[in-house]
């Protein structure tokens, strides 16, 4: 019971403070919201759950974290470019559009049958 009261009191204290959302933190740090969530999951950034659902951040902690955070080093990602052969592109086109191609062919066949009767 005491633990429940302490947890409720700490949640009320968090709600009384101005807490930042994931979007706010991403704007402050200059990174994407996914990268903020990755920092939270890796326990590099302190976060709080209000009501057990929503993740919030204290402004003072974000300010301290920002001083040591280097977004340029965090954003070093290797970009892999794939070069597809023409045959692979054609195969992908037919694979993803086969329904539409078949529908157009059936409609054209029906139109030919209808207009041959006249």
C-alpha distances in whole Angstrom, upper triangle without the diagonal:
4,5,5,6,9,10,11,12,14,15,16,18,20,21,23,25,28,27,30,30,32,35,35,34,37,39,39,39,42,41,40,36,37,37,34,32,34,33,29,30,32,29,32,30,27,25,22,20,19,18,18,22,24,25,25,27,27,31,31,30,32,35,35,35,38,40,40,40,43,43,47,46,43,45,48,48,51,53,55,57,59,62,63,66,68,68,64,64,66,64,61,63,64,61,58,61,63,61,63,66,67,66,69,71,71,71,74,76,75,77,80,80,80,82,85,85,87
4,5,5,6,9,10,10,12,14,15,16,18,20,21,23,26,25,28,29,31,34,34,33,36,38,37,38,41,40,39,36,36,37,33,31,33,32,28,29,31,28,30,29,25,24,20,20,19,18,18,22,24,24,24,25,25,29,29,28,30,33,32,33,36,37,37,38,41,42,45,45,42,44,47,47,51,52,54,57,59,62,63,67,69,69,65,64,67,65,62,63,65,62,59,62,64,63,64,67,68,68,70,73,72,73,76,77,77,78,81,82,82,84,87,87,89
4,5,5,6,9,10,10,12,14,15,16,18,20,21,24,23,26,26,28,31,31,30,33,35,34,35,38,36,36,33,33,33,30,28,30,28,25,25,27,24,27,25,22,20,17,17,16,15,15,19,21,21,22,23,23,26,26,25,28,30,30,30,33,35,35,35,38,39,42,41,38,41,43,44,47,49,51,53,55,59,60,63,65,65,61,61,63,62,58,60,61,58,56,59,61,60,61,64,65,64,67,69,69,70,73,74,74,76,78,79,79,81,84,85,86
4,5,5,6,8,10,10,12,14,15,16,18,20,23,22,25,25,27,30,30,29,32,34,34,34,37,36,35,31,32,33,29,27,29,29,25,25,27,25,27,26,22,20,17,15,14,13,13,17,19,20,20,22,22,26,26,25,28,31,30,30,33,35,35,35,39,39,42,42,39,41,44,44,47,48,50,53,54,58,59,62,64,64,60,60,62,60,57,58,60,57,54,57,59,58,59,62,63,62,65,67,67,67,70,72,71,73,76,77,76,79,81,82,83
4,5,5,6,9,10,10,12,14,15,16,19,22,21,24,25,27,30,30,29,33,35,34,34,37,37,36,33,33,34,30,29,31,30,26,27,29,26,29,26,23,21,17,16,15,14,15,19,20,21,21,22,22,25,26,25,28,30,30,30,33,35,35,36,39,39,43,42,40,42,45,45,49,50,52,55,57,60,61,65,66,66,63,62,64,63,59,61,62,59,57,59,61,60,61,65,65,65,67,70,69,70,73,74,74,75,78,79,78,81,83,84,85
4,5,5,6,9,10,10,12,14,15,17,20,19,22,24,26,29,28,27,30,32,31,32,35,34,34,31,31,32,28,27,29,27,24,25,27,23,26,23,20,18,15,15,14,14,15,18,19,19,19,20,19,23,23,22,25,27,27,27,30,32,32,33,36,37,40,40,37,39,42,43,46,48,50,53,55,58,59,63,65,65,61,61,63,62,58,60,62,59,56,59,61,60,61,64,65,65,67,70,69,70,73,74,74,75,78,79,79,81,84,85,86
4,5,5,6,9,10,11,12,14,16,18,17,20,21,22,26,25,25,28,30,29,29,32,31,31,27,28,29,25,24,26,24,21,22,24,21,23,21,17,16,12,11,11,10,11,15,16,16,16,17,17,21,21,20,23,25,25,25,28,30,31,31,34,34,38,37,34,37,39,40,43,45,47,50,51,55,56,60,61,62,58,57,60,58,55,56,58,55,52,55,57,56,57,61,61,61,63,66,66,66,69,71,70,72,75,75,75,77,80,81,82
4,5,5,6,9,10,10,12,14,17,17,20,20,23,26,25,25,28,30,29,30,33,32,31,28,29,30,26,25,27,26,23,24,26,23,26,23,19,17,13,12,10,9,11,14,15,16,16,18,18,21,22,22,24,26,27,27,30,32,32,32,36,35,39,39,36,38,41,42,45,46,48,51,53,56,57,61,62,62,59,58,60,59,55,57,58,55,53,55,57,56,57,60,61,60,63,66,65,65,68,70,70,71,74,75,74,77,79,80,81
4,5,5,6,9,10,11,13,16,16,19,21,23,26,25,25,28,30,29,30,33,32,32,29,30,31,27,26,28,27,23,25,27,24,26,23,19,17,14,14,12,12,14,17,17,18,17,17,17,20,20,20,23,25,25,26,29,30,31,32,35,35,39,39,36,38,41,42,46,47,49,52,54,58,59,62,64,64,61,60,62,61,58,59,61,58,55,58,60,59,60,63,64,63,65,68,68,68,71,73,72,74,77,78,77,79,82,83,84
4,5,5,6,9,10,11,14,13,17,18,20,23,22,22,25,27,25,26,30,29,29,26,27,27,23,23,25,23,20,22,24,20,22,19,15,14,11,11,10,11,12,15,15,15,14,14,13,17,17,17,19,22,22,22,25,27,28,28,31,32,35,35,32,35,38,39,42,44,46,49,51,54,56,59,61,62,58,57,60,59,55,56,58,55,53,55,58,57,58,61,62,61,63,66,66,66,69,71,71,72,75,76,76,78,80,81,82
4,5,5,6,9,10,13,12,15,16,18,21,20,20,23,25,24,25,28,28,27,24,25,25,22,21,24,22,19,21,23,20,22,19,15,13,9,9,6,7,10,12,12,12,11,13,13,16,17,17,19,22,22,22,25,27,28,28,31,31,35,35,32,34,37,37,41,42,44,47,49,52,54,57,59,59,56,55,57,56,52,54,55,53,50,52,55,54,55,58,59,58,60,63,63,63,66,68,67,69,72,73,72,74,77,78,79
4,5,5,6,9,12,12,15,17,20,22,21,21,25,26,25,27,30,29,29,26,27,28,24,24,27,25,22,24,26,23,25,22,18,16,12,12,9,10,13,15,14,15,13,15,14,17,18,19,20,22,23,24,26,29,30,30,33,33,37,37,34,36,39,40,43,45,47,50,52,55,56,60,61,62,58,57,60,58,55,56,58,55,52,55,57,56,56,60,61,60,62,65,65,65,68,70,69,70,73,74,74,76,79,79,80
4,5,5,6,10,11,14,16,19,22,20,20,24,25,23,25,28,28,28,25,27,27,23,23,26,24,21,24,25,22,23,20,16,14,12,12,10,12,15,16,15,15,13,13,12,14,15,16,18,20,20,22,24,26,27,27,31,31,35,35,32,35,38,39,42,44,47,49,51,55,56,60,61,62,59,57,60,59,55,57,59,56,53,56,58,57,58,61,62,62,63,66,67,66,69,71,71,72,75,76,76,77,80,81,82
4,5,5,8,7,11,13,15,18,16,16,20,21,20,22,25,24,24,21,23,23,20,19,22,21,18,20,22,19,20,17,13,11,8,9,8,10,12,14,12,11,9,9,9,11,13,13,15,17,18,19,21,23,24,24,28,28,31,32,29,31,34,35,39,40,43,45,48,51,52,56,58,58,55,54,56,55,52,53,55,53,50,52,55,54,54,58,59,58,60,63,63,63,66,68,68,69,72,73,72,74,77,78,79
4,5,7,7,11,12,16,18,16,17,20,21,21,23,25,25,25,22,24,25,21,21,24,23,20,22,25,22,23,19,16,13,11,10,8,10,13,13,12,12,10,11,11,13,15,16,17,19,21,21,23,25,27,26,30,29,33,33,31,32,36,37,40,41,44,46,48,52,53,56,58,58,55,54,56,55,52,52,54,52,49,51,54,53,53,56,58,57,59,62,62,62,64,66,66,67,70,71,71,72,75,76,77
4,7,9,12,15,18,20,18,19,22,23,21,24,26,27,27,24,27,27,23,23,27,25,22,25,27,24,25,21,18,16,13,14,11,13,16,17,15,15,13,13,11,13,15,16,18,19,21,22,23,26,27,27,31,30,34,35,32,34,38,39,42,43,46,49,51,54,55,59,60,61,58,56,59,58,55,55,58,55,52,54,57,56,56,60,61,60,62,65,65,65,67,70,69,70,73,74,74,75,78,79,80
4,6,10,13,16,17,15,16,19,20,18,20,23,24,24,22,24,24,21,21,24,22,20,23,25,22,22,18,15,14,12,13,12,15,17,17,15,14,11,10,8,9,11,13,14,15,17,18,20,22,24,24,27,27,31,32,29,31,35,36,40,41,44,46,48,52,53,57,58,60,56,55,57,57,53,54,56,54,51,53,56,55,55,59,60,59,61,64,64,64,67,69,69,69,72,74,73,75,78,79,79
4,7,10,13,14,12,13,16,16,15,18,20,21,21,19,22,22,19,20,23,21,19,22,24,22,21,17,15,13,12,14,12,15,17,17,14,13,10,9,7,7,10,12,12,14,16,17,18,20,22,22,25,25,28,29,27,29,32,34,37,38,41,43,46,49,51,54,56,57,54,52,55,54,51,51,54,52,49,51,54,53,53,56,58,57,58,61,62,61,64,66,66,67,70,71,71,72,75,76,77
4,7,10,12,9,10,14,14,13,15,18,18,18,16,19,19,15,16,19,17,15,19,21,18,18,14,12,10,9,11,10,13,15,14,11,9,6,5,5,7,10,10,10,12,15,15,16,19,21,20,23,22,26,27,24,26,29,30,34,35,38,40,43,46,47,51,53,54,50,49,52,51,47,48,51,48,46,48,51,50,50,53,55,54,56,59,59,59,61,64,64,64,67,69,68,70,73,74,75
4,7,8,6,7,10,11,10,12,14,15,15,13,15,16,12,13,17,15,14,17,19,17,17,13,12,10,10,11,11,15,16,14,11,9,5,5,6,6,10,10,9,11,14,14,14,17,19,17,20,19,23,24,21,22,26,27,31,32,35,37,39,42,44,48,49,50,47,45,48,48,44,45,48,45,42,45,48,47,47,50,52,51,53,56,56,56,58,61,61,61,64,66,66,67,70,71,72
4,5,5,6,9,10,11,12,14,14,13,10,13,14,10,11,15,14,12,15,18,17,16,13,12,10,10,11,11,14,14,12,8,7,5,6,9,10,13,13,11,14,16,15,15,19,20,18,20,19,22,23,20,21,25,25,29,29,32,34,36,40,41,45,46,47,44,42,45,44,41,42,44,42,39,41,44,43,44,47,48,48,49,52,53,52,55,57,57,58,61,62,62,63,66,68,68
4,5,5,6,9,10,11,12,11,9,6,9,10,7,8,11,11,10,13,15,15,14,11,12,9,11,12,13,16,15,13,9,7,7,8,11,12,15,13,11,14,16,14,14,18,19,16,18,16,19,20,17,18,21,22,25,26,28,31,33,36,37,41,43,44,40,39,42,41,37,38,41,39,36,38,41,41,41,44,46,45,47,50,51,50,53,55,55,56,59,60,60,62,64,66,67
4,5,5,6,9,10,10,10,8,6,10,11,9,10,13,14,13,16,18,18,17,14,15,13,14,15,16,18,18,16,12,11,10,11,13,13,16,16,13,15,18,16,15,19,20,17,18,16,19,21,18,18,21,22,25,25,28,30,32,35,37,40,41,43,39,38,41,40,37,37,40,38,35,37,40,40,40,43,45,44,45,48,49,49,51,54,54,54,57,59,59,60,63,64,65
4,5,5,6,9,10,10,10,9,13,13,10,12,15,14,14,17,19,18,17,14,14,13,14,15,16,19,19,17,13,11,10,9,11,10,13,13,10,12,15,14,13,16,18,16,17,16,19,21,18,19,22,23,27,27,30,32,35,38,40,43,44,46,43,41,44,44,40,41,44,42,39,41,44,44,43,46,48,48,49,52,53,52,54,57,57,58,60,62,62,63,66,68,68
4,5,5,6,8,8,9,8,11,10,7,10,13,11,11,15,16,15,13,10,11,11,13,15,16,19,19,17,14,11,9,8,10,9,12,11,7,10,12,11,10,13,15,12,14,13,16,18,15,16,20,21,25,26,29,31,34,37,39,42,44,45,42,41,44,43,40,41,44,42,39,41,44,44,44,47,49,49,50,53,54,54,56,58,59,59,62,64,63,65,67,69,70
4,6,5,6,5,5,5,9,8,6,9,11,11,12,15,16,16,14,12,14,13,16,17,19,22,21,19,15,13,12,11,13,12,15,14,10,12,15,12,11,15,15,12,13,11,14,16,13,13,17,18,21,22,25,27,30,33,35,39,40,42,39,37,40,40,36,37,40,38,36,38,41,41,41,44,46,46,47,50,51,51,53,55,56,56,59,61,61,62,64,66,67
4,6,5,7,8,9,12,11,10,13,15,14,16,19,20,19,17,15,17,16,18,20,21,24,24,21,18,16,14,13,14,13,15,15,11,12,15,14,11,15,16,14,14,12,15,17,15,15,19,20,23,24,27,29,32,35,36,40,41,43,40,38,41,42,38,39,42,40,37,39,43,43,42,45,47,47,48,51,52,52,53,56,57,57,59,61,61,62,65,67,67
4,6,8,10,11,14,13,11,14,16,14,15,19,19,18,16,13,15,15,17,20,21,24,24,22,19,16,14,12,12,10,12,12,8,9,12,11,8,11,13,11,12,11,14,16,15,15,19,21,24,25,29,31,34,37,39,43,44,46,43,41,45,45,41,42,45,43,41,43,46,46,46,48,51,51,51,54,56,55,57,60,60,60,63,65,65,66,69,71,71
4,6,9,10,12,10,9,12,13,11,13,16,16,16,13,11,14,15,18,20,22,25,25,23,19,16,15,13,14,12,13,12,8,9,11,9,6,10,11,8,9,7,11,13,11,12,15,17,21,22,26,28,31,34,37,40,42,44,41,39,43,43,39,40,44,42,39,42,45,45,45,47,50,50,51,53,55,55,56,59,60,60,63,65,65,66,68,70,71
4,7,9,12,10,10,13,14,13,15,18,18,19,16,15,17,17,20,22,24,27,27,24,21,18,17,16,17,15,17,16,12,13,15,13,10,13,14,10,10,7,10,12,11,10,14,16,19,20,23,25,29,32,34,37,39,41,38,36,40,40,37,38,41,39,37,39,42,43,42,45,47,47,48,51,52,52,54,56,57,57,60,62,62,63,65,67,68
4,7,8,6,7,10,11,11,13,15,16,17,14,13,16,16,19,21,23,26,25,22,19,17,16,15,17,16,18,17,13,14,16,13,11,14,14,11,10,7,10,11,9,8,12,13,17,17,21,23,26,29,31,35,37,38,35,34,37,37,34,35,38,36,34,36,40,40,40,42,45,45,45,48,50,50,51,54,55,55,57,60,60,61,63,65,66
4,5,5,7,9,10,11,13,14,15,17,15,14,17,16,19,20,22,24,23,20,17,15,16,15,18,18,20,18,15,17,19,16,14,18,18,14,14,10,13,14,11,10,14,14,17,17,20,22,25,28,30,33,35,36,33,32,35,35,31,32,35,33,31,33,36,37,37,39,41,41,42,45,47,47,48,51,52,52,54,56,57,58,60,62,63
4,5,5,6,9,10,11,12,14,15,15,13,15,13,16,16,18,20,19,16,14,12,12,13,16,16,19,17,14,17,19,16,15,19,19,15,16,13,16,17,13,13,16,16,19,20,22,24,27,30,31,35,37,38,35,33,36,36,32,33,36,34,31,34,37,37,37,39,42,41,43,45,47,47,48,51,52,52,55,56,57,58,60,62,63
4,5,5,6,9,10,10,12,14,14,13,15,14,17,17,19,21,20,17,15,13,14,15,18,19,21,19,16,19,20,17,17,20,19,16,16,13,16,16,12,12,15,14,17,18,20,22,24,28,29,33,35,36,32,31,34,33,30,31,34,32,29,32,35,35,36,38,40,40,41,44,45,45,47,50,50,51,54,55,56,57,59,61,62
4,5,5,6,9,10,10,12,11,11,14,14,17,18,20,23,21,19,17,14,15,15,17,18,20,17,14,17,18,14,14,17,16,12,13,10,13,13,9,9,12,12,16,17,19,22,25,28,30,34,36,37,33,32,36,35,32,33,36,34,32,35,37,38,38,41,43,43,44,47,48,48,50,53,53,54,56,58,59,60,62,64,65
4,5,5,6,9,10,11,10,8,10,10,13,15,17,20,18,16,14,11,11,11,14,14,16,14,11,14,15,12,12,16,15,12,13,11,14,14,11,12,15,16,19,21,23,26,28,32,34,37,39,40,37,36,39,38,35,36,39,37,34,37,40,40,41,43,45,45,47,49,51,51,53,55,56,56,59,61,61,62,65,67,67
4,5,5,6,9,10,10,9,11,9,12,13,16,18,16,14,12,9,11,11,15,16,18,15,13,17,18,14,15,19,18,15,16,14,17,17,13,14,17,17,20,21,24,26,28,32,33,37,39,40,36,35,38,37,34,36,38,35,33,36,39,39,40,42,44,44,46,48,49,50,52,54,54,55,58,59,60,61,64,65,66
4,5,5,6,8,9,9,12,12,15,16,19,21,19,17,15,13,14,14,17,18,20,17,15,18,18,15,16,19,17,14,15,13,16,15,11,12,15,14,17,19,21,24,26,30,32,35,38,38,35,34,37,36,33,35,37,35,33,36,39,39,40,42,44,44,46,48,50,50,52,54,55,56,58,60,60,62,64,66,67
4,6,5,6,5,6,9,10,13,15,18,21,19,18,16,12,13,12,15,16,17,13,12,15,15,11,12,15,13,11,13,12,15,14,10,12,15,16,19,21,24,27,29,33,35,38,41,42,38,38,41,40,37,39,41,39,37,40,42,43,44,46,48,48,50,52,53,54,56,58,59,60,62,63,64,65,68,70,71
4,5,5,6,5,6,7,10,11,15,17,15,14,13,9,11,10,13,15,16,13,12,15,15,12,14,17,16,14,16,15,18,17,14,16,19,19,22,24,27,30,32,35,37,41,43,44,40,40,43,42,38,40,42,40,38,41,43,43,44,47,48,49,50,53,54,54,56,58,59,60,62,64,64,66,68,70,71
4,5,8,8,10,9,12,13,17,19,16,15,14,11,13,14,17,19,20,16,16,19,18,15,17,20,18,16,18,17,20,18,15,17,19,19,22,24,25,29,30,34,36,39,41,42,38,38,41,40,36,39,41,38,36,39,42,42,43,45,47,47,49,51,52,53,55,57,58,59,61,63,63,65,67,69,70
4,5,8,10,11,14,16,19,22,19,18,18,14,16,15,18,19,20,16,15,19,17,14,16,18,16,14,16,16,18,16,13,16,17,18,20,23,25,28,30,34,36,39,42,42,39,39,42,41,38,40,42,39,38,41,43,44,45,47,49,50,51,53,54,55,57,59,60,61,63,65,66,67,69,71,73
4,5,7,9,12,14,17,20,17,17,17,13,14,13,15,17,17,13,13,16,15,12,15,17,15,14,16,17,20,18,15,18,20,21,24,26,28,32,34,37,39,43,45,46,42,42,45,44,41,43,45,43,41,44,47,47,48,50,52,52,54,56,57,58,60,62,63,64,66,68,68,70,72,74,75
4,7,10,13,16,19,22,20,20,18,14,14,13,14,15,15,11,11,14,12,9,12,13,11,10,13,13,16,15,12,15,17,19,22,25,27,31,33,37,39,42,45,46,42,42,45,44,41,43,46,43,42,45,47,48,49,51,53,53,55,57,58,59,61,63,64,65,67,69,69,71,73,75,76
4,6,10,13,16,19,18,17,15,11,11,9,10,12,12,8,8,11,10,7,10,13,11,10,13,14,17,16,14,16,19,20,24,26,29,32,34,38,40,44,46,47,43,43,46,45,42,44,46,44,42,45,47,48,48,51,53,53,54,57,58,58,60,62,63,64,66,68,68,70,72,74,75
4,7,10,13,17,15,15,14,10,9,7,8,11,11,7,8,12,11,9,12,15,14,13,17,17,21,20,17,20,23,24,27,30,32,35,38,41,43,47,49,50,46,46,49,48,44,46,49,46,44,47,49,49,50,53,54,54,56,59,60,60,62,64,65,66,68,70,70,72,74,76,77
4,7,10,13,12,12,10,6,6,5,8,11,12,9,10,13,13,12,14,17,17,16,19,19,22,22,19,21,24,25,28,30,33,35,38,41,43,47,48,49,46,45,48,47,43,45,47,45,42,45,48,47,48,51,52,52,54,57,57,58,60,62,62,63,66,67,68,69,72,73,74
4,6,10,9,9,8,5,5,6,8,12,13,11,12,16,16,15,18,20,20,20,23,22,26,26,23,25,28,28,32,33,36,38,40,44,45,49,51,51,48,47,50,49,45,47,49,46,43,46,49,48,49,52,53,53,55,58,58,58,61,63,63,64,67,68,68,70,72,74,75
4,6,5,6,5,5,6,9,11,15,17,15,16,19,20,19,21,24,24,23,25,25,28,28,25,26,29,30,33,34,36,39,41,44,45,49,50,51,47,46,49,48,44,45,47,44,42,45,47,46,47,50,51,51,53,56,56,56,59,61,61,62,65,66,66,68,70,71,72
4,5,6,5,7,7,10,12,15,17,16,17,20,21,21,23,26,26,25,28,27,31,31,28,29,32,33,36,37,39,41,43,47,48,51,52,53,49,48,51,50,46,47,49,46,44,46,48,47,48,51,53,52,54,57,57,57,60,62,61,62,65,66,66,68,71,72,73
4,5,7,9,11,14,16,19,21,20,21,24,25,24,26,29,30,28,31,30,34,34,31,32,35,35,38,39,41,43,45,48,49,52,53,54,50,49,51,50,46,48,49,46,44,46,48,47,48,51,52,51,53,56,56,56,59,61,60,62,65,66,65,67,70,71,72
4,6,8,11,14,16,20,22,20,21,24,25,24,26,29,29,27,30,29,32,32,29,30,33,33,36,37,38,41,42,46,46,50,51,51,48,47,49,48,44,46,47,44,42,44,46,45,46,50,50,50,52,55,55,55,58,60,59,61,64,64,64,66,69,70,71
4,7,10,13,16,19,22,20,20,23,25,23,25,28,28,26,29,27,31,30,27,28,31,30,33,34,36,38,39,43,43,47,48,48,45,44,46,45,41,42,44,41,38,41,43,42,43,46,47,46,49,51,51,52,54,56,56,57,60,61,61,63,66,67,68
4,6,10,13,16,19,17,17,20,22,20,22,25,25,24,26,24,28,28,25,26,29,29,32,32,34,37,38,42,42,46,47,48,44,43,45,44,41,42,44,41,38,41,43,42,43,46,47,47,48,51,52,52,54,56,56,57,60,61,61,63,66,67,68
4,7,10,13,16,14,13,17,18,17,18,22,22,20,22,21,25,25,21,23,26,26,29,30,33,35,37,40,41,45,47,47,44,43,45,44,41,42,44,41,39,41,44,43,44,47,48,48,50,52,53,53,55,58,58,59,61,63,63,64,67,68,69
4,7,10,12,11,11,14,16,15,16,19,20,19,21,20,24,25,21,23,26,27,30,32,34,36,39,42,43,47,49,50,46,45,48,47,43,44,46,44,41,44,46,46,46,49,51,50,52,55,56,55,58,60,60,61,64,65,65,67,69,71,72
4,6,9,7,7,10,12,11,13,16,17,16,19,18,22,22,20,22,25,26,30,31,34,37,39,42,44,48,49,51,47,46,49,48,45,46,48,46,43,46,49,48,49,51,53,53,54,57,58,58,60,63,63,63,66,68,68,69,72,73,74
4,6,5,6,9,10,11,12,15,16,16,19,19,23,24,22,24,27,29,32,34,37,39,42,45,47,51,53,54,50,49,52,52,48,49,52,49,47,49,52,52,52,55,57,56,58,61,62,61,64,66,66,67,70,71,71,73,75,77,77
4,5,5,6,9,10,10,13,15,15,18,18,22,23,21,23,26,28,32,33,37,39,42,45,47,51,52,54,51,49,52,52,48,49,52,50,47,50,53,53,53,55,57,57,58,61,62,62,64,66,67,67,70,72,71,73,75,77,78
4,5,5,6,9,10,11,13,14,18,19,22,23,21,24,27,29,33,35,38,41,43,47,49,53,55,56,53,52,55,54,51,52,55,53,50,53,56,56,56,58,60,60,61,64,65,65,67,70,70,70,73,75,75,76,79,80,81
4,5,5,6,8,10,11,12,16,17,20,20,19,21,24,26,30,32,35,38,41,44,47,50,52,54,50,49,53,52,49,50,53,50,48,51,54,54,54,57,59,58,60,62,64,64,66,68,68,69,72,73,73,75,77,79,80
4,5,5,6,9,10,10,13,14,17,18,16,18,22,24,27,29,32,35,38,41,44,47,49,51,47,46,49,49,46,47,50,48,45,48,51,51,51,54,56,55,57,59,61,61,63,65,66,66,69,70,70,72,74,76,77
4,5,5,7,9,10,13,14,17,18,17,20,23,25,29,31,34,37,40,43,45,49,51,53,49,48,52,51,48,49,52,50,48,50,53,54,53,56,58,58,59,62,63,63,65,67,68,68,71,73,73,74,77,78,79
4,5,5,7,9,12,14,18,18,17,20,22,25,29,31,34,37,40,44,46,50,52,54,50,49,53,52,49,51,54,51,49,52,55,55,55,58,60,60,61,64,65,65,67,69,70,71,73,75,75,76,79,81,81
4,5,6,6,10,11,15,15,13,16,19,22,25,28,31,34,37,40,43,46,48,50,47,46,49,49,46,47,50,48,46,49,52,52,52,55,57,57,58,61,62,62,64,66,67,68,70,72,72,73,76,78,79
4,5,5,8,9,12,13,12,15,18,20,24,26,30,32,35,39,41,45,47,49,46,45,48,48,45,46,49,47,45,47,51,51,51,53,56,56,57,59,61,61,63,65,66,66,69,71,71,72,74,76,77
4,6,8,11,13,14,14,17,19,22,26,28,31,34,38,41,43,47,49,51,48,47,51,51,47,49,52,50,48,51,54,54,54,56,59,59,60,63,64,64,66,68,69,70,72,74,74,75,78,80,80
4,7,10,12,11,12,15,17,20,23,26,29,32,36,39,42,45,48,49,46,46,49,49,46,48,51,49,47,50,53,54,54,56,58,58,59,62,64,64,65,68,69,69,71,74,74,75,77,79,80
4,6,9,9,8,11,14,17,20,23,26,29,32,35,38,42,44,46,43,42,46,45,42,44,47,45,43,46,49,50,50,52,54,55,56,58,60,60,61,64,65,65,68,70,70,71,73,76,76
4,6,6,6,9,11,14,18,20,23,26,30,33,36,39,42,44,40,40,43,43,40,42,45,43,42,44,47,49,48,50,53,53,54,56,58,59,60,62,64,64,66,68,69,70,72,74,75
4,5,5,6,9,12,15,17,21,23,27,30,33,36,38,40,37,36,40,40,37,39,42,40,38,41,44,45,45,47,49,50,50,53,55,55,56,59,60,60,62,65,65,66,68,70,71
4,5,5,7,10,13,15,19,21,25,28,31,34,37,39,36,35,39,39,36,38,41,40,38,40,44,45,45,46,49,50,50,52,54,55,56,58,60,60,62,64,65,65,68,70,71
4,6,6,9,12,15,18,21,25,28,31,34,37,39,36,35,39,39,36,38,41,40,38,41,44,46,46,47,50,51,51,53,55,56,57,59,61,61,63,65,66,67,69,71,72
4,6,8,12,14,18,21,24,27,30,33,36,38,35,34,38,37,34,36,39,38,36,39,42,43,43,45,47,48,49,51,53,53,55,57,58,59,61,63,64,65,67,69,70
4,6,9,11,15,18,21,24,27,30,33,35,32,31,34,34,31,33,36,35,33,36,39,40,40,42,44,45,46,48,50,50,52,54,55,56,58,60,61,62,64,66,67
4,7,9,13,16,19,22,25,29,31,33,30,30,34,34,31,33,36,35,33,36,39,41,41,42,45,46,46,48,50,51,52,54,56,56,58,60,61,62,64,66,67
4,6,9,13,16,19,22,25,28,30,27,26,30,30,27,29,32,31,30,33,35,37,37,39,41,42,43,45,47,48,49,51,53,53,55,57,58,59,61,63,64
4,6,10,13,16,19,22,25,27,24,24,28,28,25,28,31,29,28,31,34,36,36,37,40,41,42,43,46,47,47,49,51,52,53,56,57,58,59,62,63
4,6,10,13,16,19,22,24,21,21,24,25,22,24,27,26,25,28,31,33,33,34,36,38,38,40,42,43,44,46,48,48,50,52,53,54,56,58,59
4,6,10,13,16,19,21,18,18,22,22,19,22,25,24,23,26,29,31,31,32,34,36,36,38,40,41,42,44,46,47,48,50,52,52,54,56,58
4,7,10,13,16,18,15,15,19,19,17,19,22,22,21,24,26,29,29,29,32,34,34,35,38,39,39,41,44,44,45,47,49,49,51,54,55
4,6,10,13,14,12,12,16,16,14,16,19,19,19,21,24,26,27,27,29,31,31,32,35,36,37,38,41,42,42,45,46,47,48,51,52
4,7,9,12,10,10,14,14,14,16,18,18,19,21,23,26,26,26,28,31,30,31,34,35,35,37,40,40,41,43,45,45,46,49,51
4,6,8,6,7,10,11,10,12,15,15,16,18,20,23,23,22,25,27,27,28,31,32,32,34,36,37,37,40,42,42,43,46,47
4,5,5,6,9,10,11,12,15,15,17,18,20,23,23,22,24,27,27,27,30,32,31,32,35,36,36,38,41,41,41,45,46
4,5,5,6,9,10,11,13,14,15,16,18,21,21,19,22,25,24,24,27,29,28,29,32,33,33,35,37,37,38,41,43
4,5,5,6,9,10,11,12,14,15,16,20,20,18,20,23,23,22,25,27,27,28,31,32,31,34,36,36,37,40,42
4,5,5,6,9,10,10,12,14,15,19,19,18,20,23,23,23,26,28,27,29,32,32,33,35,37,38,38,41,43
4,5,5,6,9,10,11,12,14,17,17,16,19,21,21,21,24,26,25,27,30,30,31,33,35,36,37,40,41
4,5,5,6,8,10,10,11,15,15,13,16,18,18,18,21,23,22,24,27,27,27,30,32,32,33,36,38
4,5,5,6,9,10,10,14,15,13,15,18,18,18,21,23,23,24,27,28,28,30,32,33,34,37,39
4,6,5,6,8,10,13,14,13,15,18,18,19,21,23,24,25,27,28,29,31,33,34,35,38,39
4,5,5,6,8,11,11,10,13,15,15,16,19,20,20,22,24,25,26,28,30,31,32,35,36
4,6,5,5,9,9,8,10,13,13,14,16,18,18,19,22,23,24,26,28,29,30,32,34
4,6,6,9,10,10,12,14,15,16,18,20,21,22,24,25,26,28,30,31,32,35,36
4,6,8,9,10,12,13,15,16,18,19,20,22,24,25,26,28,30,31,32,35,36
4,6,5,6,9,10,11,12,14,16,17,18,20,21,23,25,26,27,29,31,33
4,6,5,6,8,10,11,12,14,15,16,18,20,21,23,24,26,27,29,31
4,6,5,6,9,10,11,12,14,15,16,18,20,21,22,24,26,28,30
4,5,5,6,9,10,11,12,14,15,16,18,20,21,22,24,26,28
4,5,5,6,9,10,11,12,14,15,17,19,20,21,23,25,27
4,6,5,6,9,10,11,12,14,15,17,18,20,21,23,25
4,5,5,6,9,10,11,12,14,15,16,18,20,22,24
4,5,5,6,9,10,10,12,14,15,16,18,20,22
4,5,5,6,9,10,10,12,14,15,16,19,21
4,5,5,6,9,10,11,12,14,15,17,19
4,5,5,6,9,10,10,12,14,16,17
4,5,5,6,9,10,11,12,15,16
4,5,5,6,9,10,11,13,15
4,5,5,6,9,10,11,13
4,5,5,6,8,10,11
4,5,5,6,9,10
4,6,5,7,9
4,6,6,7
4,5,5
4,5
4
